[in-house]
C-alpha cells in the first residue's frame, strides 16, 4: 500500500486517508437520493415520465460512483471522487427527456457518446491540450470560483440561503416570532458545526472536518428532542437491496443498447433533420459542461492538496480524466446521467486526503451505501453543509494571486469566479472568463498572446451557448 499510493512521500497515513475518504463520502452521499428522486419523480407528483423507479436509479448511481471513484484512486493516485453530476442530471431529465422529448434510453445514448469521445480525447492527449488552452488568468480564478460555488451549495443545503421571487436569493428567517423552532434548528446546527470545524482547524486538530460532520449529526438529533413531533414524523425510506437490484436489471441496465439506439419514435414526430441537430448539439453541451467541470475541479483540488507539478498542472492529470471518461461510459450502461468529478472532494482534501487511497475508501463507502440506503439517509444535510462552507473559504486563497489593478487580468478572472456560483455551473464560469479574455486581448493589442487552441475552445463555448442553452 505504501509503495502503490506513496503515502510517506505525500505526508499522509492510512488513518488520514480513511478519514478523508469518509469525509468526502459524507459530503457527497446526497447524490444517491437526489439523483434517484430526480429521475423517478422529477415533478414531485409521482408522475414518473421517464419510466424508471427510485430503486433502479439509486443502484445505477451507486455503481457508477463506485466505478468512477475507485478508478480515479487506482489510475491517478489522486484523492478524487465521482458520481452523477448535479446540473448535468437536471439537464438530462428536464431538458433532454422532458423538454426535447427523447426517451430515457435515447438520452443515455448521448451520454455513451460523450463518454467514448472523452476516452478518445484522453488517450490521444487532446483533453490535456484543451486544459492547456486556458490562459493563466482563467486558471488562477478557477479554485476561487469553485470555492464560492461550494459555499453557496452549503448555504442552500442548510436552508440559510433561500429562493426569493424579487431578489432571486435571500437569507432565511431566524425570527422565532414568525418561524417555528423546527425550521430554525437545522440552520443553528450548520452554524455551530461550521464554527466548530473552524476552531478545530485553527487548533490543528486532525480530522476536524469529519469530527465536525459527526458532531453536527449528533447535535441535530439531540436538538430534535426540542422540536415537537420531530421523531414522530421522522421517516427513512427503506429500499430492499434485492428489490432495488431487480428494478435496476429490468429498467436501467443495458437500456442504452436494448432500447436507446432506436430513435424512430422521435424521428417520426420531429423529423430526421431535427433528430440529427438535437443529437449533435446536445452531445456537445454534455461534453463541454462535463469536460470543464472535471478540469476545473481537478485543478482546484490538486492545487489545494499541493499536487501540482513543476508546470502548475495536476499530477497524473490524464489518468484522472480517463477515470472520469470511463465512469461516464459505465454510467450510461448502468442507466444514469453523466458521471463527473465532484467539487465536494475538496472536503476530503481539507481533511488531509493526498492520495488515491482516499478515493478507494470513499468508493468502499458508496459500495456499502448501495445495500444500506437508510444509513446514508441518516446524515443530515445541515451537518455536511457546514463542511462545504468551510471548504469554500479554504479555496478562496487563490484570489491573492490575481492582479486586481490590471483589467486585462482582473475582468476575465472575476467573471470566471463570479459566474460559477451565479449560474450554478463551473463550465459557464470558465466560458465567460475565456471569451472575455480573448475579446479584451484582441482590442488591447495582445492578439498574438492568444493560443490557437484558445480560439477553438472559445468558439465551441459560443456554439454551446447559442445552440443549447
TISEPA-963085 format. One record per residue: x, y, z of N, C-alpha, C, CB in turn; residue in three letters. Coordinates in pm, whole numbers, plus 50000, padded with zeros to 5 digits. Atoms other than C-alpha are relative to their C-alpha. Glycine has a CB too. Example, Ala and Ser with C-alpha at 12.3 -4.5 7.8 and 13.67 -1.06 7.14 Angstrom:
# TISEPA-963085
500894988150000512304955050780500905012050000499015000350125ALA
499184988149994513674989450714499235010950073500415004649858SER
***
This chain:
# TISEPA-963085
500834987950000500005000050000500865012650000499065000050122UNK
499094988649995502845023850084500655002449865501074997850106UNK
499334998550129504645016849756499035004649891500654986849958UNK
500964996950107501505019049543499475014350012498824990150005UNK
500614986849981499965050649694500995010850041498914999150103UNK
498974990249962503215067549806499565008650118500345009049880UNK
500564992949885501775076650145501045008850069499444990050099UNK
498984992149931505015087950313500475011749914501184991150037UNK
499534989550090506105107650008499075012150000500134994549858UNK
500984989050001502905128050026499595004250140498784995949921UNK
500224995549863502975131850403498664996250058500155014550007UNK
501305004349948499895111450487500114985950055498925000849890UNK
500055013549942498865079050658498704993349959500135000550156UNK
501235007450031496255051950611498835005750079500184984950031UNK
501064994449916494255066550901499495013249942500515002150143UNK
500394987150057494285101350747499204998149872501245008749974UNK
500695002550127493255087650407498604994250025500824990449913UNK
501315005649965490425067950570499045011150042500144989550113UNK
500824988849954489125099150743499625008949883500745008250108UNK
500284991650117489425119050420498984993549909501295002749922UNK
500965007150083487555092150226498605000450058500434985849982UNK
501314999449934484755091450482499435014249991500124995650148UNK
500454986150009484595129650479499445003049862501155009650032UNK
500484997950137484285130650101498674993149978501044994949898UNK
501245007650015481595103750113498845007350066500154986050059UNK
501074993049930479555122450374499595012749926500445003450143UNK
500284987250067479855154650173499214998249871501305007149970UNK
500665001750130478505139249851499014988549995501034998049894UNK
500915011450001476345109649958498585004249962499994993250136UNK
501334995250036473275131449898499644996749856499915015050022UNK
500275002250142473655124349526499224987149977501314999749921UNK
500735012750017472325088849572498495002350009500454989850106UNK
501424997649983468965101049699499485010549902499715004450141UNK
500454989150088468755133149493499874995249855500975011950008UNK
500055004850138469575116249163498854990349978501334993449962UNK
501085009750012467145087749225498645006950000500064989850114UNK
501264992649996464345111949315499765007849871500005009550119UNK
500144991850119465025134049013499554991749880501315007249969UNK
500355008650112464775105148765498614993750019501044989149983UNK
501245007449975461865086848930498795008950018500174991450120UNK
501134991149972459735116749029500435014649979499484997950145UNK
499434986750026461025148648857499115011750040500325001349855UNK
500914989049967457905169348934499454998950142498865000449901UNK
500455001649862457325156149285498544996250013500235012450074UNK
501425003649996453845143649194499754985249970499235008449903UNK
500145014350026454555106849130499714996349856498944994650085UNK
500375002750139454055110048754500984990949927499895013049925UNK
498975008750056457345092748660500034999749847499804986050052UNK
500014999750147457615104148294501154992349935500065014249953UNK
498875007350059460985086548242499814984950007501295003850069UNK
500295014149993459595052748340501014991750076499884994749865UNK
499045007649920462335042948587499705002650148501475003949965UNK
500334998949858461995036748959501155006050081499654986350055UNK
499004994749906463795051949256501094989850025499345004150134UNK
499025010549969465465018849338500964997549886499294987250036UNK
499145002650116466785013548984501075010749985499164999249873UNK
499034989150017468435047748966500925001050121499275013449979UNK
499145000149881469705045349324501174990449979499194996050127UNK
498955009850024471645013949231500915004449886499404986249970UNK
499194995450114472785028248896500955011150042499095005049886UNK
499174988949952474065059649069501124994850090499145010450075UNK
499005005549907475855039649339501084992349926499334991050104UNK
499015007950074477545015649096500935009049921499304990149906UNK
499154991050078478785043648870500925008150091499155009449914UNK
499154992849905480075062449177501144991150047499175005050120UNK
498955009449958481975031549293501034998449890499394986350037UNK
499095001950113483465025648947500885012349979499214997049872UNK
499244987850026484485061948892500955003650111499075011349976UNK
499184995849886485805068549241501194990650022499165000650126UNK
498915009649981487835036549277500995000949883499444985650012UNK
499114998650116489215040248922500885012350014499185000849870UNK
499234987849983490285075848998501164997850097499115011450050UNK
498965002649901492205063849302501094990949948499414994050123UNK
499035009850046493885034249133500775004849878499304987049968UNK
499334995550123494675050848799500855012550021498985002749891UNK
499324987149989495675085948904500715002250134499025011049978UNK
499474998049864496555082149276499735014250049501504997050004UNK
500434986949954494665114449340498734998250085499745009649880UNK
501155001549910492015119849614498705005149937500265007550130UNK
501174995650075489125123149367498814990850028500315000449850UNK
501225008149986485525110849382499035004249890499345001750141UNK
500864997350115482975108049104498624993950020500634994749872UNK
501375005049998479225103549068499225008049897499355001450145UNK
500844992850094476335115548855499955014750039498584994049995UNK
499834985949968476865153048834498695007650014500825006549896UNK
501134990949985474355178048966500045010549889500025006850141UNK
500064990950114473195201648692499934991949872501235009449998UNK
500035008750117474055175948428498834990250009501344992449988UNK
501165008949986471415152648572498705007449973499964993750140UNK
501204992050027468835180648562499865002949851500065013350080UNK
500004997850145469805188448202499504987449928501425003849949UNK
500405013050057469345151348119498494998050014500764988350069UNK
501405003049971465925148248284499055010449944499794998850149UNK
500984989650030464245181848235500105005649857500145011250097UNK
499834994350134465745193947906499964989349891501325007649992UNK
499865010050107466675163047704498794990749994501274991850020UNK
501125009550000463945138747812498655007049997500084991050122UNK
501314993649990461025160647917499845011349899499775005450141UNK
500084988750092461825191547707500084996049853501115009750029UNK
499825003950140463155176847382499114988349960501454996449975UNK
500865011350032461055145347404500724987049971499175003349887UNK
499285012550018463815119447380499654990550115501545002549994UNK
500285009749895463155087447570501204999050094499664986149940UNK
498945002349902465175078447878501154992249938499464992550123UNK
498965008250063467045051747678500735007649889499384987249943UNK
499364991950105467675075647384501005009850060498935007649920UNK
499114990149936469185101547619501274993350051499275006950116UNK
498815007249954471545075047758501014998149886499614986550058UNK
499095001350114472985070947406500905012349990499204998149869UNK
499204987750005474125107347419501084999850108499095012450018UNK
499015001249893475875100447750501084990249960499334995650132UNK
499025009950046477535069847598500935006149896499284987749941UNK
499184993150102478725090747300501005009150069499115008249903UNK
499124990849925480125116547542501154992450065499195007750107UNK
498965007849933482005090047740501044994649903499384988650076UNK
499085005450100483515074047429500895011049943499234992949887UNK
499224988650052484585108047292501065004150101499085012049966UNK
499044996149897486235116447624501134989950014499295001650134UNK
498945010249995488095083347630501005002349888499404985849991UNK
499134997750115489465090547281500835012750019499185000949871UNK
499284987449978490385126447372501094998250105499035011050044UNK
499035001949893492165114847687501164991249955499334993950122UNK
498965009350046494055085747528500945006949902499374987749935UNK
499174993050100495275108247245500715012250057499155004249883UNK
499364988449938496295135747488499355013249967501425000649961UNK
500654987450041493925161347335499285006750117499024997449886UNK
500734994149888491995165947658500945008450086499344989050085UNK
499024992249925495135177847836500345012949925501274991650026UNK
499714988250079495845201647549498875010250010500244996249853UNK
501134991049982492365215747593500155007750131498674992249998UNK
499764993349872493215223147955501115010449985500374989850109UNK
498894990750021496475239347843499575012449923501134993149926UNK
500494988650078494425262147617499475011150090498934995649904UNK
500534989849909493045280247922501125009550042499354993550125UNK
498974990449958495015312347990500185000050151499645014249953UNK
499705000049856496645316748330499015008250079501405005250024UNK
500924991349926494235344748423498694992850033499705012849919UNK
501205007949973491355319848400500314988850098499434994249868UNK
499635011149912493175290948566500105004350146501324993949955UNK
499764995749862494115311248872498695003050072500905012450002UNK
501284996649938490465320748929499104987850022499275010249915UNK
500865011849992489025285648893499814995050143500574988849914UNK
500225004849862489685273949254499105009050082501324998550070UNK
500834990849923488125305249399498554999649954500545014349988UNK
501365001050051485115302649169499314987650052500004999949848UNK
500565012349948484575266749273499765001250151500924988049969UNK
500184997749857485035277549635498715007450030501175007750055UNK
501264992749983482205302749605498814991149969499975012449910UNK
501075009250041480095276649429499714989950110500384992849869UNK
500175009849893480695250849703499375006550124501364993650037UNK
500574993149884479945276249976498525002949979500765013250027UNK
501414997550030476685285549802499184987150014499845005749857UNK
500675012949984475735248749782499774996950148500814988949934UNK
500115002649858476425245350152498935008450068501315002350067UNK
500984990949940474375275750249498584996549956500325014549964UNK
501325004050048471485263850033499564986850061499984999149848UNK
500345012949939471645228150164499585001750146501194990449991UNK
500334997449859471475242450515498685007650015501125007850067UNK
501224992149994468435263450425500235014350045499024993550090UNK
499684986449957470275295450521499805009949886501445000850053UNK
500274992150119470175309250167498824993649928501265000949905UNK
501245005550056466705305250015499595007949876498865000350106UNK
500494992950118464995314249685499115011750040499234990549907UNK
500834988249976463285347949666499495005149867500805011150076UNK
500604996150128460895359349394500465013749951498505000150012UNK
499604986450040462145395349396501515001749987499485010150101UNK
498544998450005465885391749462500734987149962500505004850135UNK
499475013150038466405355649343500434991850122501185001749905UNK
499615006949877468065346249674499895009750117501454994449988UNK
500134991749881467695358350030500444991850121498545005150018UNK
499665006849876468625350050389498734994550063500745009550097UNK
501155006149933466255326050561499735007450132500244984950026UNK
500384993049877464385340050858500404992050124498495002750002UNK
499675005849870465745333151207499045005050109501465003250038UNK
500924993649907462805351451368499124989550069499135010549927UNK
500775009949923461375329451644498525003950012500614998450138UNK
501394995649990458195350551640499214996249877499945015150021UNK
500715003350124457385341651280500344986249945500305010449895UNK
499585013150048459245308851223500004989950114501395000849936UNK
499995010449897458995276051407501444996250034499204987649954UNK
498675004449957461965263051605500484988349913500004996050149UNK
499645011150085461865232251385500635004349869498794991749972UNK
499404994750122462735253551081501355006650026499065010149934UNK
498774992749966465445273551257501104990750049499705010650105UNK
499025008949936467125244751441501064994649906499284988650063UNK
498955005150089468895229051137501015010649959499374994049876UNK
499074989350036470375262851046500975003050114499235012849962UNK
499154998249882471685266851401501054988950005499165000250131UNK
499065011450002473265232251371501105002649899499274986949966UNK
499004997050103475005242751049501015010350049499325005049873UNK
499104989349953476415274451204500904994950112499185012250048UNK
499195005549890477585256151518501054990349947499124993050103UNK
499075009650059479165228451312501105007149925499264990449907UNK
499024992250076480885253551085501045006350093499305010849918UNK
499074993549906482385272951377500874989850072499225008550102UNK
499215010549935483475240551544501124995249909499094988250040UNK
498975004350096485315229751227501105010549990499374997649861UNK
499024989150010486995263851202500925000150122499295013749987UNK
499214999549876488115263551566500944988050009499075000450122UNK
499155012049994489395227651549501135000949897499164987349975UNK
498974998550103491265235451225501075009850046499385004749867UNK
499064990149949492845266051385500894994150107499245012150054UNK
499225006749895493985243951672500774987949946499074995650114UNK
499235010750067495495219351417499544986150042501495001650030UNK
500545013149965493215190651521499764992149872498705001350084UNK
500165008050121493455163351258498594994349990501034988649998UNK
501345005350022490205152251102498905009350047499864986950068UNK
500984990649946488415183951209498715000449917500615014050007UNK
501194999550085486045183150910499084988150030500405000049851UNK
500815011949971484895147450975499445000650142500824987249982UNK
500474998749862484685153551351498845009850005501155004750094UNK
501074990050004482585184251276498714994349943500435011949918UNK
501195005950061480195164851050499324990450097500364992649869UNK
500565009749904479745136851306499405007450120501084990050048UNK
500524992249888479335162451586498725007349963501045009950047UNK
501204993250047476815182051380498824990449989500265006749866UNK
501035010450011474885149951314499444996850139500574987249934UNK
500435002849863474785142551688499185011550056501214997350090UNK
500714988249951473705178251770498615000949938500805012849970UNK
501294999450071470925176451509498984990850065500184996349852UNK
500955009549942469365145351661499765003050149500524985749983UNK
500204996049861469915158252015498995011450009501345004150064UNK
500944988750000468145191051938498644996049946500565011649917UNK
501295004950045465445170651770499044997350114500184987449919UNK
500835002149881464215163552123499225012750036500874995650118UNK
500664987349968463285200552147498985004249896501045010950016UNK
500944996850109461215200151827498784991250011500684998349862UNK
501255007549986457595189751861499774991049877498815009750019UNK
500305009650107456885158351659501184996349913498955005549914UNK
498825002750083460475155751530500164985049974501275005650067UNK
499795014450016460845118451593498744992949954500494994050130UNK
501265006150046457175110951533499885000749849498795006950066UNK
500074997950146457485124851180501274995649929499725014549969UNK
498725004050059460975111051127499784987649914501064997350111UNK
500295011050092460805088750821501204997449909498765003149916UNK
498925004250088463515069550640499454989749902501214994150081UNK
500505009350102462595052750312500994988449986499815007249863UNK
499155011850011463975017550319499834993849862499694989850111UNK
500035006550130464875002449984500574986050018500805008149893UNK
499495013749995465174964949979501054998349893498874989649982UNK
498955001550101468514958049809499624990249890501284995450067UNK
500395010050100467064927349634499015006149902499394987650068UNK
501014993750086464074946849503500635010849913498875006050085UNK
499344989350076466254976349400500854994449887500855008650093UNK
499175006150103468674953949212499154993849889500924989450062UNK
500915005550101465774936649036499505011149908498824992850067UNK
500474988750079464404970348924501135005649913499445011050091UNK
498844995450076467884980948816500234991249876501255000150091UNK
499795009150111468264949948599498925000949894500094986050050UNK
501124999550094464824954048443499875013549930498724996850073UNK
500344986850052464644991848393501195008349952499285007550104UNK
498884991150027468155006348368501184993449930500485006050127UNK
498785006450050471004982148299499874996249852500324987650083UNK
499905003150143471924979847926498875005849916500034985149982UNK
501084994050078468865000247822500555008649886499095008450090UNK
499384991850105471235022247621500204991749873501355005650049UNK
499805008750116471804992247391498704993549954501024989150033UNK
501205007550037468494973547402498875008849947499504992250118UNK
501074991150043466245003947351500515013649950499045002150113UNK
499544986550028468365035247321500345003049856501175002750081UNK
499574997650138469575030746964498835001649904500884988849954UNK
501194998550085466015031646830499415014050019498944989150035UNK
500494986249995465255068446759498795002049908501115009749961UNK
501074998850099462365060946522498815008150050499544986249957UNK
501154992749946459665074746753500255015049997499704995450144UNK
499684985750001461435108146789500085005249857501335002650073UNK
499834995650139462295110046416498655001449931500884990149923UNK
501314999250065458715103246308499205012050046499214987350027UNK
500734988549947457415131146531500665013349967499864998650150UNK
499294987350018460125157346480500785001049869500955001950114UNK
499254999850124461845147446156501454996050020499945013749938UNK
498615005049991465285132846079501005011450018500354992049875UNK
499084988649990466965167046039500055005250143499595011249904UNK
500064995449861465765177846383500704990250093498545001950044UNK
499355010349919466975144746528501525001649996499604986049951UNK
498554998550015470495149546390500505012450074500395000949852UNK
499614987649932470675185646515499934998450151499115011749955UNK
500165001949856469395175646858501114991350058498644993850030UNK
498965009149953471865146946895501355007050004500074987549912UNK
498694993550009474865167746782500145011150104500215005849860UNK
499884988549910474135199246982499914995650147498915010449970UNK
500155004549862473045180747296501254992550046498774991150015UNK
498755006849965476105158247290501105010250025500424990249888UNK
499024989349981478225189747252499845006550136499885010649890UNK
500254993749870476555205047557500474991250114498515003250017UNK
499545009349897477135174147769501524999650006499444985949973UNK
498545000950005480755172247653500675012250060500474998249856UNK
499354987649955481625208547718499835001950150499435012049926UNK
500244997949857479995210348061500804989950082498504998950032UNK
499295010349925481455177248179501505002249996499654986149946UNK
498554998250017484925184348040500545010850091500335003249856UNK
499454988849924485365217748206499604999750147499565013049939UNK
500285002549859483595208248527501104991450060498624993150018UNK
498975009149952486075179748564501375006650005500074987649911UNK
498714993250003489095200248459500125010350111500225006749864UNK
499974989849896488175228448693500124994150139498775008649991UNK
499965006449868487535205848992501344993150023498874989950013UNK
498725006949988490665185348925501125009750033500324992549870UNK
498964989949976492855216248911499875006050139499935011049894UNK
500214993749870491295231949219500384990750115498535004450015UNK
499695009649894491565200349431501494997650010499274986849977UNK
498565002849999495165193749328500805012150049500484996049860UNK
499314988249948496175229649397499885000550152499435013049937UNK
500234999749856494635227649743500844989450071498514998050030UNK
499265011149939496395194349809501495000649970499454986849952UNK
498604998650040499725206949670500444988149914500915001250124UNK
499725011250089499615180449398500145004749855498904989450010UNK
499724994750133500625202349103501474997549967499665015249991UNK
498615002350039503785195148902500725013349981500074991849871UNK
499194987850016506545219948816499415009849900501404996349958UNK
500654991350098504405233648532498655005250049499824992649870UNK
501274995449945501455240548760498814991849955499785014249964UNK
501075008750046499435211348623499804988550100500304994649859UNK
500255011149907497745183648828500824987749966498514996450000UNK
499265012450021499815152148875499074989449938500604995050133UNK
500775011050061498655122848659498655004849947499784988950103UNK
501264994150042496045145348503499274991449897500245013949943UNK
500645008250102495405123348201499324987750059501024995749896UNK
500595011849938494795092948421498745003650080501014993150091UNK
501184995549927492395112648639498845002449907500315012650079UNK
501074997450095490445123748335499544987249931500475010149896UNK
500395012750060490495088648188499014992750090501244991249974UNK
500945006449907488805075248501498625006449990500535000750145UNK
501264992850015486135102048457499284995649872500245015349997UNK
500585004150128485595092148092499444985850008501045001049888UNK
500455013949986485355055048175498754999450087501124991250060UNK
501154999949909482945062448461498755005249930500305008450124UNK
501144994950075480695082748230499434989249908500395012449918UNK
500435011050087480595053647985499304989250082501214994049925UNK
500615010149913479855029348269498645004950052500934996850119UNK
501264994349953477155052948397498904998849896500195014450038UNK
500995001350108475415052848058499524985649989500605004749866UNK
500375014150008475475014848053499124996050118501274991149996UNK
500815002949881474095013648408498645007049996500755004250125UNK
501274993250013471415039048324499885013350070498964991450049UNK
500064987049936472375072248480500715010549914500634999550140UNK
499454988850078473475106348352501505001450022499295013150037UNK
498554997950001477005119948312500634999050139500315013549941UNK
499225001449877479445109348584501185009549993500474985250022UNK
498944989950001481835137048677500675001050137499425013749958UNK
499284998249874484365146448944499295010450086501475004349975UNK
500774991249912482585162349241500915010250068499254991850105UNK
499244989549932483775195349382500074997350149499385013749974UNK
499985003449857482985180749727501264992450040498784991950035UNK
498745006849965486295161849703500915009250080500724995149874UNK
499174990549926487805193549843499774998950151499715014149954UNK
500215002549857486215184450177500964989150048498524995850029UNK
499055010449966488315152750177501435004949999499854988549905UNK
498664994050007491385172350074500265008350125500165008749872UNK
499864991949878490765196150363500214991250123498775009050020UNK
499835009449888490635165550591501334992649994498874990050001UNK
498665005950007494125155450477500224990149887500284993350125UNK
499855009450110493475133650171501035004749898498664997949932UNK
498944996250094496515133349944500274989349894501275003050076UNK
499725010850094496455100149755498704993449954500954989650063UNK
501155007450049494165076649567499384990950103500394992149882UNK
500585008349894493645057049888498745006750056501034997650113UNK
501214992749961491155084249985498844995949911500225015249992UNK
501035003850097489215075649669499534985650021500515001749857UNK
500355014049979489345038349737499084998650121501274991550018UNK
500855000549881487915043250086498625006049971500685007450118UNK
501284993550034485245066949952499164990649914500245013449926UNK
500715009550084484315041549684499454988450080500904994949892UNK
500475010949914484045014649952498755004150077501114995950098UNK
501194995249929481565036150144498805000649906500265013950061UNK
501095000050096479485040749829499494985849975500465006549867UNK
500395013950019479515003049784499114995350115501244990949989UNK
500805003849883478204998050138498635007049995500745003650130UNK
501244992450006475585025350085499024994049900500285014549963UNK
500845006650099474285005249790499034990350067500864992749897UNK
500805010049930472944979650037499355005450127500854988150034UNK
500504994549873472285001950339499525014349979501104999650108UNK
500484986650034470345031150197499505008050120498904999049900UNK
500454991849886468725041350529501145006750075499224991450096UNK
498864994249929472155047050685500485012549927501144989850013UNK
499574988350077473105070750403499065011850024500054996749851UNK
500994989349981469895090050467500035005950141498624994749969UNK
499944995149862470685094250838500875012450014500514989250091UNK
499104988549993473385120350765499235012549957501274997949912UNK
500794988350037471545153950776500815009849915499485007150125UNK
499314990550089472385179550509500525012050077499065004749889UNK
499544988349924472755206450776501394997650057499015003250113UNK
498655003149948475885188250905501035000749889500024986250065UNK
499044999750111477585183050569500085013949937499614989749893UNK
500014986550057476595218250459501095008750064498635006650020UNK
498984992249930478905233050723501394997149944499984997050150UNK
498705003750057481855213750578500205006449863500124984749988UNK
499894994050133481095227150230500325015050009498714997949921UNK
499714985649982481085263250351501455002050043499045006450106UNK
498614999149954484385257650531500984997749886500254989750113UNK
499125002950114485985242250222499975011649900499584986849930UNK
500104988650090484695271150012500925011350041498575005049994UNK
499114989549949486605295250234501464996449972499795002050152UNK
498615004250026489815274950201500405002349856500184985250036UNK
499694999150142489585276249824500065014349948498994992449921UNK
499944985950042489365314249814501415005650002499115008450088UNK
498634994949985493105317049878500625004449868500874989650063UNK
499374996850128493915318649506499715014249952499554990349896UNK
500314986450047492345353349471501165009550026498735005250069UNK
498884991149969495505368149621501005000449884500704995550129UNK
499085000550114497345358249302499485007449878500284985649963UNK
500604992750113495045379049079500445014650004498444998950003UNK
499614985950011496325413048960498725008449985500985002449878UNK
501304993150004493165432449051500085013949938499445001050140UNK
499874986650059494565465748928500274999549851501105007650070UNK
499795001650144495115451748577498734993949940501264991049970UNK
501295004650051491755449348397500114988649900499275011549937UNK
499825010950095493155426148129500064986650071501265002249916UNK
499935012249918493645400948409498794998850092501295000050082UNK
501035000749896491055410048669498604997549946500005012850079UNK
501355001950054487995411148444499734985349962499795008949876UNK
500235014350026488375375748300500014991550127501054994749903UNK
499935007549875489335363248646498725001650081501225004550083UNK
501234997549925486335379748810498814992849939499725015050006UNK
501125006750066483905366548550500074984850023499995003149850UNK
499845014349977485345331548595499494996150139501474996049985UNK
500365004049864484915331048972498595004350039500995005850099UNK
501344995249963481615350648981498894992549929499895014849971UNK
501055006650078479675333348704499744985850049500374999849852UNK
500195013849952480245298648855498874999050103501304994750062UNK
501105001249904478065304049166498715006449951500415006450131UNK
501204993150045475675328248994499184991549903500365013049933UNK
500715008450098474815303048719499914985550044500695000849866UNK
500035013749948475305271648930500724990549906498554995350021UNK
499345008350101477745258748670501475004149988499295001349863UNK
498574997250007481555256048669500425003549858500804988250050UNK
499564997950138481915254148291499575013649946499464989049910UNK
500424986850047479915286148234500965010850048498575003050047UNK
499024990349950482365305048454501264999849916500354996950146UNK
498815001250084485285291648251499715005949862500444985349987UNK
500364994750133483425300547928500055015349998498594995249960UNK
500014985349996482835336948028501405005650023499055004950109UNK
498634995349976486385340548157500844999249875500644991950110UNK
499195001850121487955326647839499565009449889499924985649952UNK
500504991350108485715345847597500355014650027498474998449984UNK
499674986149967486225378747782501505002549986499555003350142UNK
498554998750014489995372747791500395002249854500714987550056UNK
499674998850142490115368447414499575013549945499344988849919UNK
500504987150051487965399147341500865011650049498535002250042UNK
499184989249945489955421547575501404999849939500094998750154UNK
498655001050059493275408447439500035005049857500504985550006UNK
500064995650141492205414847078499985015149991498764994149930UNK
500154985450010491185450847139501085007750076498645004050052UNK
498894993449929494175457947364501344997049933500034995650146UNK
498785002250077496695447147101500824987950042500865011950008UNK
499275011949955497625413747261499544987449929499844998450151UNK
500555011450072496125391246996501034988949979499455004549865UNK
498955010150023499475373746941500214990950121501325006949964UNK
499835008049879499415361247301498954989150013499975009050121UNK
501095009749991496245341347239500394987349925498685006049944UNK
499685012750062496875304547169498934996149898500164989050106UNK
500965004650099495255288846867498944991050061500714992749889UNK
500955009049934493665262547087498995007750084500754990050087UNK
500934991849922492125290247300498865004949912500745012050064UNK
501044995850095490285302946993499014988749976500645004449867UNK
500865011450028488925268246922499044997350116500844987549971UNK
500845002649883487675262847277498965011050019500874998850126UNK
500944988849986486105297447289498864998949899500745013449981UNK
501035001650103484245290946961499044988650036500644997349862UNK
500855011049956482965257747098499075004450113500864988150046UNK
500844994749892481715275747409498885008649943500855008250099UNK
501004991450062479945301547193498924991549933500665009549897UNK
500955008950066478345273746987499104993250101500734989549916UNK
500795006549896477225256147304498945009550056500914995150111UNK
500914990249942475655287747445498895003949903500765012350045UNK
500984995750100473925297247119499054989049958500705005349880UNK
500815011050055472625262847025499314991450105500864991349916UNK
500565009449901471875245147351499455006650126501044990150038UNK
500424994349872471275269747633498755008649981501155008450062UNK
***
